[in-house]
Amino acid sequence: MAEELGLLGGAVHSNETGRHTAAWTLDYQENFGRYWAVGGGYVNEGHAANDHRDGLGLQVRVRAAVADPRLTLTAGVGPFYYFNTTRSRPDAPDTIDHGWGVIYSLAGTWELGNAWYLQARLQHIDARNGFDTTGFYLGGGYRFGERKDGSGAGPISAGGDDPRQELGAYGGMTIANTFRSEKAFAQAIEYRRRLRAPFEWTAMFLNEGETGPVRRNGVVAQLWAAHALNQRVEVAAGLGPYAILSLERDEPQDEPAEDRLGGVASLSIAYRFAPSWRARFTVNRVFAQHSRDTDVILLGLAHRF
């Protein structure tokens, strides 16, 4: 087994709408032997005229070396959940659409030595109730593990004596999912507890600040799948409910009760720089029925005990 973490940028086009815009994706892949992998991550399809769409995908992938041992072709398919800030015309108010689709990909990866790689990817998103897109991406990434060839090797685990609890304080930025992308300072305090591997549980108090469209804070509970890439780096993906304690909006609200519960999907990377201390970077997508989606980007320190 081996783990790959990559960043790619490119452009997407929609034949249905005629839109063409820049895009980028953050991708994680877990390799199982020479031929199979599970991967996915965050896809941002840029800022088209009347649509700002991004989302999270998960794929089953088939991979094989072709022509040269350094070249691997990978084909994948799986579900895609998207968040789209949209409007019917440039002067109309914007709204948020959530929906499901299918994401297909075909990638070529070229090895650069034992760890780094370059990748080109063709990707198609078939949205069930939205527009379809086709994108081309170029980028690269890093492969973790004791043995970093294309066949993969197991990660270095943190060991059973690693503390099971973590307390962290974070600061960062809230970005409202509107066409103006209003910003505010965000703060959070998080308690994290390791469960049976690979799962973790967190409880977090989150203050999103005041972006203009919404001022919101509350308590987030999440279940995470976490994985140590080596003795210092850990990645995790989390999902859970958001109990909104305080909410102020600058728009009329017809159904206030439905705004008291939202959801949060998160991707996190932690770096251990001392035996009991970690720097943690987390990207959170907050989604709610009426009170606006936001992206909350947090960076801070955490102590394990």
N, C-alpha and C positions, 0 to 999 in steps of 0.2 A: 504494500500500500504506500501511497505518497499523496501529498496535498499540494495543490497549486493555487496561488493567489495572484490574479492579474488585473490590470487596468487597461482598457482599450477606448479609443475615441474614433469617431467617424461621422457618418451622415445617414439619415433615413429619408425615405420617400414614400408617399402614399398615392397610389394610382386613383383611389376613390376621391380624394380631396385635392390632389395636385400639389400637396404641401411637400416642401423639401427643407430640411433643417439639420443642424449639427446635433450629434448625440454622443453619449458615452455610457460605459458599463463597467461595473466592478464585479468580477467573477471569481467564485471559489469552486474548486473541483477536487473531489476525493476519488483517487484512482484505486481500482480493485484489480490487481494483476495487470496483464498486458492489454486487455480488450474492453474492459467495462469501467464505467465511472458514473458517479452522481455529482451533478454540479448545478450552479445557478447563482443568483445574486440580484443586484440592483441594476435596472436599466432606466436611463433618462433619455427620452426621445426629443429633448430640446424644446425650443420655444417657437412653434409655428404661429401663424397669424392669429388663429382663434382657438388653439389647443396647446396646452402645456401638459404632456402626459409622461408619467413615469410609472414604475411598478417593480414587482418582485417575481422572479421566476425560479422554477425548480425543474431539472431535467434528468432523465436517464440517458446516458451517452455511451456510444460504441466507438472504440478507438483502435487504430492499427498503424504500425509503421509502414511506409510505402517508399519504394525507390531507394531511399537512403535511411540508415538507422536514426539520423538526426531529425527526420521529417515524420510527423505523426498527423494523420487525418482523424478528426473527431466529428461524429454526427449525433445530434441530440434532439429530444422532443419532450415536452412536459407542460404543466399548467403555468399560467401567467395571470397575476392579479394586478390590475392597474388602477391608478388614481389620475383623473384627467380634469384639469381646470379648463373649462370651455365656455364659449359664448356663441350665440347665433349670428352675431355681426359685430364689427369693431366697437360700435357705440352701445351695445347691449350689456346689461350686468352679467358678470361671470358666475358660473355655478360649478359644483364639483360632481363629477360622475365617477362611480366605482363600478368595476366589472371584471369578468373573467375572460380569458382567452387561452390560446395555445401558442407557445413559442417554439420555433424550429431553428436549428443552427447547424452550420457546417463550417468547421475551423481547420486551418492548417497551422501546425506548431513546429518551429525550427529551434532545436536545442543550441544554446550558447554555452558550451562547457558543461559543468556538472549541475548547475542550479538555475541560471537565468535562461529565459526563452523569449522568442518573438512569436507573435500570433497574428494571423489574418482571419477574420470571421465574417461569414455571410449569415444574416439573421432575419427571420420573418416572424411577425406577430399577427396572428389571426384573432381579432377581438370579436367576441360574440355579439355585443351590442354597440360596438364602436367601429372606427375605421381601422383597416389593416395597413401595415407598414413593412417595408423591406429595407434593411440597413446593411452597410458595409463598414467594418471596424478594423483598425490596426492598433497594435500595442504590444505589451509584453508583461512578464511576470516572473515570479520566483517559485521554485519547487522546494518544499521542505522535506526533510527526512534524512536518515543516516546515509542512504545510498541514493543519489539523485540522478539516476538514469531513467529512461523512459518507462522501464518496467515497474518502477516504484519500490519503495521500502517503507517499513513501519516508522511512525513518528516516535520521537523520544518523549516518553510520558513524564509527567511531573513527579510521579511516585506516590505511594500510599500515605506517606507522612506529611504531605502538603496540607496546610490548614484548610478547614472546610468552610470558614466564614470570612466575609469580606465587607468592609464598610468604606464607602467612598464619598467624596464631595466633588462636584463638577460645576463647571460654568461653560457658557458657550452662546450660541445664537439660535433664535427661533426665526424661521422664514415662513411667512404666510403663503399659502398656495393660492395666490391671486395673480392677476396680470401685472400688478405693481410690485409683487414680492416684498412686501413690507417686512422689516426686521426688528427684532427686540433682543435684549439680553436675557438669557435663560439660566436658571440655576436648578440644581438637583442634589438630593442626598439619597444614596442607595445602599440597601442592605442586600447582600448576595450570599446564598448558602448552596454548597454543593450537595447534590443528591446522589443517587446511584448513577454512575457514569453511563452516558455522557451528559446527564441532565443537571441543570441548576435552576434555582428559584430566586427571584428578586422581588423586593418591595421598595418602591421609590416615591419620594415626594418630589413632584415636578412643578416648578413655577415657570410658565412659558413667557412671562413678561407681557408687555402691551405692544402689539404690532400695529394697532389701529383697527383692523377688522374684528379682532378679538383679544380680550385679556382673560387668561385662563390659568388655573392651577388645580392640582388634585393628586391622587394617589394611584400609582400604576403597579400592578402585579403581573409578573411575566414568568413563563416557563421557557427555559433556554436549552438548546443543544450546543454544548461547548466542546472544543477540541484543542489539545495542545499540539502546536506544530513543531516545537522543539522545547528545550528547557526554559526558554524565555518568552516565547510568543504563543498567544492563545487567541483563537477566533471563536465567536459564538453568534448564534441567531436566536432571537427571542420574539415571543408573541403573547399578548395578554390584554385584559380589560383595563380601562382608565376610568376611575371614579372621579368625576369632575366636582370639586368642592366649591369653586368660585368661578363665575363666568360673567363677563360683560361683553356685549356686542354693540357694534355701531349700525346694525341693521335690525328691522323688525323680526320678531321671533314668534311664529304661530304656535309651535308645540314645544314649550320650554322643558317639559318633562323628558323628551327624547334627547335633550342635550346634556343630560346628567350622566350618561354612560357612553364612552367611546372606546377606542381600541388603539393599541400601539404595536407596531412591528419594528424590530431593531436589528442592526448588525453592529458587532462590537469587536475591537481588537485590543488586547491587553499586552503590555510589555513589562516583564519583571526585571527591574534594575537593582533590586536588593532582595534578600531572602523573604521578607514579609511585605514588600512594597511593590505596587504596580502602577504604571501610567496606563490609563484606559481612555480610548477614543470610541465614541458610540454615535451612530446616526440613527435617529428615531423618526419614524413616520407616524404622526398622530392623525387618526381619522375619526370623524364624528358625523352624526346625521345632519345637523343644521349649522353647527357653530364653526365651520371652516376646518379644513385640513391644514396641518403645518408640518414642516421639517424642523426637528430640534437636534442640533449638532452639539455634542458635549465632549469636553476634554477635562481630565482631572486626575487626582491621585486616590488610590485605594489601598487600605491596609488589611492584610489577611491575618487571621488569628484563630 
